[in-house]
Amino acid sequence: MSLLPVAEAQARLLALAAPLEIETVPLIDGVGRWAAEDVVAIRDQPSHDLSAMDGYAIRHAERPGPWTIVGESAAGGGLDRPLGRGEAARIFTGAPVPAAADCVLVQEEAERIGERLAMVGEGPRGIGGNIRPQGIDFRSGSKLIPTGRRIDGRHVALAGIGGHATIAVRRRPRITLISTGDELVPLGKPTPGASLPASNAPMLAGLLAGWPVEVRDHGIVPDDLDRIADAFSNAAGEADIIVTTGGVSVGDHDFIRPALEKAGARLDFWRVAMRPGKPLLAGTLNSAIVLGLPGNPVSSYVTACLFLLPLIARMGGAAHPLPRTRTVPLGAPLPSNGQRQDYLRARLVDGQAFAPDGQDSAALMALAAADGLIVRPPHVPRAEIGESVEMLYLA
């Protein structure tokens, strides 16, 4: 089986998935998820002409006065009648402008003696001066949030002021993490001989902590065909995505592929032209999507960023599920690249990207210190200091 280009593998993985069912939740519970429907305003904002300053509501044509003050307008409640000729109203920021008034004289340019008012400065420049017109932000019927936009606190405020208390989103994908390997032991336990702490599942759970998902850690499964197949079958009944780490290469103890076949899964692709992360696997088992990540921790993390996170976004209804890169200048040269797409752990120093030595797929120090991954397409020539490269930022 030949190596798939990264973009083709991502497209094939996303084609296996569809957005999950829609549910309506309180606005705050939609944060981090994607709008499943357009959010449309059901009110104007502001709903009335409002004063942008503290001062006095007047008619512009009557400048420079004098006026008689006949009442006041404060935020939340306005004057209960229109202004007559020669009349003014005390007004405060955010308060509705009285009917028949067409500008606001700021208080620094006003002189008040009892109920008499005169202008002592230049005054408002014209009709509408110091007024926020009704609907200047948006009108009822305006699209506030498009389908597929990820929701954050700004969108909560926008939808709330637009008249909404809830939002339609896709339900959270259910993810089961399965770690495979005879060498693995739970975190904190002794590691005799060549055994290793099982750090991949906690690492992935940490990566997903800010994502709208439900994560279940199935634990460690030894390198046994039947037990791995049973783990797949058990997970398939409750998970939307089954994520494995380890066992996807070509060694005698790499049982993920045969275990999937034994469980009745359909393999879609295996092995991608990327470094780190070549032995990546994807398929389906019943209604679940299976994503087999490499066992080396850096490979597991990088492939999760490039494949698992976009898959979650696709199921969540994201308009643009694939990660986006930014262009940055190099702070040190990079050699020419071979046939695979490289993802180099890199630091940003004074806006320049540096990819240190130590890019081994089992070396976690460079990953933990990295600000992002420099993307090096296949067969690109040597890159010099100052040249622009694409960088995928890490959270």
Salt bridges, closest charged atoms under 4 A:
GLU8 OE2 - ARG12 NH1 3.91
GLU21 OE1 - ARG171 NE 3.11
GLU23 OE2 - ARG33 NH2 2.41
ASP38 OD2 - LYS143 NZ 3.50
ASP44 OD2 - ARG139 NH1 3.00
GLU62 OE2 - ARG59 NH1 3.50
GLU87 OE1 - ARG81 NH1 2.92
GLU115 OE1 - ARG112 NH2 3.38
ASP152 OD2 - ARG154 NH2 2.60
ASP152 OD1 - HIS155 ND1 2.90
ASP226 OD1 - LYS262 NZ 3.51
GLU238 OE2 - ARG216 NH1 2.60
ASP240 OD2 - ARG171 NH1 2.89
ASP240 OD1 - ARG174 NH2 3.89
ASP268 OD1 - ARG12 NE 3.03
ASP268 OD2 - ARG266 NH2 3.60
ASP342 OD1 - ARG275 NE 2.89
ASP371 OD2 - ARG347 NE 3.33
GLU384 OE2 - ARG382 NE 2.71
